[in-house]
Amino acid sequence: MHAEEKFTYETWPAAPEKSTLEAKNKFLGFWFFLGGETVLFASLFATYLALKDKVPNTNMPLAKDLFELPLTFVATMLLLTSSLTSVYAMYHMKNFAFSKMMVWLGITALLGAGFLGLEVYEFSHYVHEGHKFTSSAFGSAFYTLVGFHGGHVAFGLLWCITLMLRNAKRGLNLYNAPKFYVFSLYWHFIDVVWVFIFTVVYLMGMVG
């Protein structure tokens, strides 16, 4: 079965994301990448926990003084909803419904962009309050962890939009189906990381 072969709903394989050797290699490479990313984020979490609220003087804001749970909760809902919409997109990919897949991927990208917009607003607010990257060890650890995750979201958005633009006229085939699916897995990964950030940084920060 060749990637360039023309398909219909009846001939489309049940697992198009794993139907070729190249697709299987993409999955293998992705899991190696994911292992490295997991170790990296674990290191950033450990650093943050060690440096949380470590400020040079008592006049500087601490986590419980800074974090605004309602804003972060809205951002969390946007990102978690985008994970759900990416599931819908992959459902339609498996059912050879290209246009519906593209619609749900577009919604995923919009929700991700909304999350990034709220994070930029949040960072600007913290800087105004005196919580800067260079102001304290706490600031450095916070912006490194949360900003690094934000960078991953931005990369995921670029990845999603590039996939959509490059394949808008090509439709689905066994060459691009694994690419869409691996993107979806990546998006789920950054959503899971955010759940840990929301818990460790924001919820634990609010209780002191």
Backbone torsions as a table, in degrees:
resi	resn	phi	psi	omega
1	MET	NA	122.2	-174.2
2	HIS	-100.5	149.4	-178.0
3	ALA	-63.0	-33.2	-176.7
4	GLU	-82.7	-1.2	-179.3
5	GLU	-63.8	142.2	178.6
6	LYS	-80.7	134.3	-176.0
7	PHE	-120.6	159.8	168.8
8	THR	-124.8	176.1	178.7
9	TYR	-58.0	-37.6	-177.2
10	GLU	-72.0	-32.3	-176.4
11	THR	-97.2	-6.8	-179.3
12	TRP	-67.9	128.1	-176.4
13	PRO	-66.1	155.8	-178.2
14	ALA	-67.5	-30.8	179.3
15	ALA	-126.4	72.0	-175.6
16	PRO	-63.1	-24.0	-178.0
17	GLU	-74.0	-10.0	-179.0
18	LYS	-132.0	24.2	-172.3
19	SER	-89.1	-6.4	179.3
20	THR	-129.6	161.3	177.6
21	LEU	-63.1	-39.2	178.7
22	GLU	-61.0	-40.3	179.0
23	ALA	-63.5	-42.6	179.5
24	LYS	-64.2	-36.8	177.4
25	ASN	-66.3	-36.3	176.6
26	LYS	-61.1	-42.1	179.0
27	PHE	-64.1	-42.9	179.9
28	LEU	-61.5	-46.9	178.5
29	GLY	-62.0	-38.1	-179.9
30	PHE	-64.2	-40.9	-178.5
31	TRP	-68.7	-33.4	172.9
32	PHE	-63.3	-44.8	177.5
33	PHE	-59.8	-43.8	-178.0
34	LEU	-64.7	-36.1	177.1
35	GLY	-61.4	-44.3	177.7
36	GLY	-64.1	-40.5	179.1
37	GLU	-64.7	-37.7	179.3
38	THR	-63.2	-44.2	178.5
39	VAL	-63.3	-41.8	-178.9
40	LEU	-63.8	-46.7	179.3
41	PHE	-66.3	-36.3	177.2
42	ALA	-60.2	-39.2	177.8
43	SER	-65.2	-40.4	179.8
44	LEU	-68.1	-38.6	176.1
45	PHE	-62.7	-44.1	-179.8
46	ALA	-62.5	-41.3	178.7
47	THR	-63.8	-44.2	180.0
48	TYR	-61.3	-46.0	-179.4
49	LEU	-62.5	-33.7	178.9
50	ALA	-72.3	-29.8	-174.2
51	LEU	-107.9	1.8	-179.3
52	LYS	-56.3	130.1	178.3
53	ASP	63.7	16.6	175.3
54	LYS	-86.1	96.4	-178.4
55	VAL	-121.3	153.0	-174.7
56	PRO	-72.8	-20.7	179.0
57	ASN	-149.5	163.2	-174.0
58	THR	-74.5	-9.4	180.0
59	ASN	-82.4	-11.7	-177.5
60	MET	-85.8	145.0	-176.7
61	PRO	-69.2	145.2	175.4
62	LEU	-102.7	177.4	-176.2
63	ALA	-57.4	-45.1	-177.4
64	LYS	-67.3	-19.9	177.9
65	ASP	-87.1	-22.3	-172.0
66	LEU	-96.5	-50.2	-166.0
67	PHE	-69.6	136.7	178.0
68	GLU	-114.5	104.2	-173.4
69	LEU	-61.5	-39.9	180.0
70	PRO	-58.3	-43.8	179.7
71	LEU	-64.7	-44.9	-179.7
72	THR	-66.2	-34.3	178.6
73	PHE	-65.3	-41.4	177.2
74	VAL	-61.9	-44.7	178.2
75	ALA	-61.1	-40.3	178.9
76	THR	-62.9	-43.6	179.1
77	MET	-63.2	-37.9	177.8
78	LEU	-61.9	-45.7	-176.5
79	LEU	-70.9	-40.4	179.0
80	LEU	-67.8	-36.1	176.3
81	THR	-65.7	-36.0	177.9
82	SER	-64.7	-29.8	175.8
83	SER	-66.9	-39.0	177.8
84	LEU	-65.9	-42.4	179.9
85	THR	-66.5	-30.7	176.4
86	SER	-69.6	-30.3	173.9
87	VAL	-64.3	-43.3	176.5
88	TYR	-60.1	-40.5	179.7
89	ALA	-61.2	-43.7	179.8
90	MET	-70.9	-29.5	174.7
91	TYR	-61.5	-44.4	179.6
92	HIS	-71.9	-30.2	175.1
93	MET	-63.0	-44.5	-179.8
94	LYS	-65.9	-23.9	179.4
95	ASN	-99.7	14.8	175.2
96	PHE	57.8	39.4	177.1
97	ALA	-110.7	80.9	-171.8
98	PHE	-61.2	-46.7	-176.3
99	SER	-63.9	-40.4	178.0
100	LYS	-67.2	-37.8	176.5
101	MET	-60.1	-43.7	-178.9
102	MET	-65.4	-36.7	178.2
103	VAL	-62.4	-47.2	-178.9
104	TRP	-69.5	-32.4	173.8
105	LEU	-66.2	-38.1	176.7
106	GLY	-62.9	-41.5	177.1
107	ILE	-64.3	-40.5	176.8
108	THR	-57.6	-45.4	-179.8
109	ALA	-64.4	-40.2	179.6
110	LEU	-64.4	-42.5	178.0
111	LEU	-64.8	-40.2	177.0
112	GLY	-63.7	-38.8	178.3
113	ALA	-66.5	-37.7	176.4
114	GLY	-62.7	-40.4	176.6
115	PHE	-60.4	-46.7	-179.6
116	LEU	-63.1	-39.0	178.4
117	GLY	-60.6	-43.5	178.0
118	LEU	-66.2	-35.1	179.4
119	GLU	-68.7	-39.7	176.1
120	VAL	-61.9	-44.8	177.8
121	TYR	-60.4	-43.4	179.6
122	GLU	-60.3	-47.0	-179.6
123	PHE	-61.8	-42.6	-179.4
124	SER	-63.5	-36.5	177.7
125	HIS	-65.9	-43.0	179.7
126	TYR	-64.6	-40.3	178.2
127	VAL	-61.7	-41.0	178.3
128	HIS	-62.4	-31.0	179.6
129	GLU	-83.0	-0.9	178.2
130	GLY	96.6	5.5	179.2
131	HIS	-95.9	92.3	-174.8
132	LYS	-114.1	166.2	-179.5
133	PHE	-62.1	-37.5	-175.8
134	THR	-98.6	3.3	-175.0
135	SER	-80.9	-24.7	-177.4
136	SER	-165.2	167.4	174.4
137	ALA	-63.9	-36.5	176.8
138	PHE	-59.6	-45.7	179.4
139	GLY	-63.3	-43.1	-180.0
140	SER	-62.4	-44.9	-178.8
141	ALA	-67.0	-40.7	-179.6
142	PHE	-63.9	-53.3	-176.6
143	TYR	-67.5	-30.8	177.4
144	THR	-66.5	-48.2	-179.0
145	LEU	-66.9	-56.8	-175.3
146	VAL	-70.1	-38.5	179.1
147	GLY	-68.9	-35.0	177.6
148	PHE	-64.6	-39.9	175.1
149	HIS	-64.6	-42.5	177.0
150	GLY	-59.7	-36.8	175.4
151	GLY	-62.7	-36.9	177.1
152	HIS	-67.0	-37.2	176.6
153	VAL	-64.8	-44.1	179.0
154	ALA	-61.6	-41.2	176.8
155	PHE	-63.1	-42.2	178.2
156	GLY	-61.9	-39.6	176.9
157	LEU	-62.6	-45.2	178.3
158	LEU	-61.4	-41.4	178.2
159	TRP	-60.9	-48.6	-178.7
160	CYS	-61.6	-48.2	-178.1
161	ILE	-64.7	-39.6	178.5
162	THR	-63.4	-43.7	177.3
163	LEU	-59.7	-43.1	-178.3
164	MET	-65.5	-43.4	-178.0
165	LEU	-69.1	-42.6	-177.6
166	ARG	-68.2	-27.9	-174.6
167	ASN	-111.9	11.0	-176.8
168	ALA	-58.9	-36.2	-177.8
169	LYS	-102.7	-4.7	-176.3
170	ARG	-89.8	-27.1	-173.9
171	GLY	74.1	-167.9	-178.4
172	LEU	-90.7	140.3	171.8
173	ASN	-151.3	176.9	-176.2
174	LEU	-76.5	-5.9	175.9
175	TYR	-85.6	-42.9	-176.9
176	ASN	-94.4	-18.6	179.2
177	ALA	-57.4	-44.5	177.2
178	PRO	-62.6	-32.0	179.9
179	LYS	-66.4	-43.7	176.7
180	PHE	-62.3	-41.0	-176.4
181	TYR	-69.7	-40.8	178.6
182	VAL	-65.7	-38.1	174.4
183	PHE	-58.4	-43.3	-179.8
184	SER	-60.5	-41.4	177.5
185	LEU	-63.3	-42.1	177.6
186	TYR	-60.3	-42.0	-178.4
187	TRP	-65.0	-39.3	175.9
188	HIS	-62.8	-38.7	179.8
189	PHE	-60.5	-47.9	-178.3
190	ILE	-69.8	-25.4	173.7
191	ASP	-68.7	-42.9	178.1
192	VAL	-62.8	-41.9	178.0
193	VAL	-60.2	-39.9	-179.5
194	TRP	-65.3	-35.7	177.0
195	VAL	-58.3	-41.4	177.4
196	PHE	-67.7	-39.8	177.9
197	ILE	-63.4	-45.1	179.6
198	PHE	-58.9	-38.7	-178.8
199	THR	-76.3	-51.9	-173.1
200	VAL	-74.2	-43.7	-175.1
201	VAL	-83.7	-53.1	-170.4
202	TYR	-86.2	-53.6	-177.8
203	LEU	-66.2	-46.0	177.6
204	MET	-67.7	-31.3	178.0
205	GLY	-67.5	-35.7	-179.0
206	MET	-69.0	-31.5	-179.1
207	VAL	-88.2	-4.0	175.8
208	GLY	86.9	NA	NA
